[in-house]
């Protein structure tokens, strides 16, 4: 099994995506 680091990074990216969708003005956190 892989470490949970990959899963955490994936979840963080998904959260940032949702944050960018809710706040289009936040282009700094656009990943």
N, C-alpha and C positions, 0 to 999 in steps of 0.2 A: 504493500500500500504506500502511496505517496504521502508526503507530509501535508498537514492541513494548510500550509502556507499558500499553496496553489489555490485551494478553495477560498481562502480568505481574500486573496488578491482578486479572484474572479468575482466574488460577492461585492467587493469594494468597487470594482469597475462597473458592475451592474447598478449599484447605488448611485455612482457618479453619473451614469447615463440617465437615470430617472431624475436626478437633481438638475441636469442640464435641460431635460425636457420640461420640467416644471419652471425652471429659471433660465430662459434662453439668453438672458443678459449676462449670465455667468460663462463667458467664453474662456476665462482663464483656466477653469477646471475641465475644459473640453478635452477628453481623451479619446 
